[in-house]
Structures are given as structure tokens and as C-alpha cells.
């Protein structure tokens, strides 16, 4: 199965999923990537720790200076291809909190 990912550049990139994939996932790989790139982006270990459910000391010790700010911008710009069933968060914010209970 092929899936399109559209980075901020707007140029779609196709990836294959399923048995034909030529890589294996590292345990917690996306979590580690998020922490590394988010810390490089915002430079606030306490905020990243809050978002990741960890301590600022752990974030600082394990994720500091692993990637550059430019690399973080590229990684954080990766988004799925547009779909009619996905509502951008900006639209939800403008419409009010749709998940608020009455």
C-alpha cells in the first residue's frame, strides 16, 4: 500500500507500507524523535517534559543538542496528505472547542 506524506514544501512524498517496507521501527522511535526535534525547536526542556510526560532533567540529559533547529523545522513540518475527513486544528479553534461538554 502506498501512502503520501506532504512536507511543508508542498511536494508529496510516497512511502510504501506493509510487508514491502524496508525498515523496522525502533521501540519508542517516534517519541524519541519528537523529544529531540521539539527541544531543538522550542529550547524549553520543561515544556517538552510536560508534553512527553517526563522530567525536564531527563529531557535535557537525553535529547539536548542531538539535532539542529533547521532539522527540527523540517521534521516538524511533515504532515499527512490532505483529506476531506481531517479538520485542521486552526478551524476547530476558530469554531470554539467542539469537545467541551455542556
C-alpha angles and dihedrals in degrees: 000000000000123000127189122224119191117205121201089270086072093232108127118230120202121218129184121232132194129032093343093064111116098207139064126223118250112229106264089357095145091046091052091046092049092051093048096046096039092051091049089049103047101019092216114120093184092056093046089048090053092049093045097041095242139106123277089235091056093047092048093047097047108028107032117119096355094122135020126250089248091054089049092054090053095047095045091050093064109111135164119264114274115275132182090235096057117086114201113237090236089064091049091050092050091050094047129251105319091188097057113118119230 
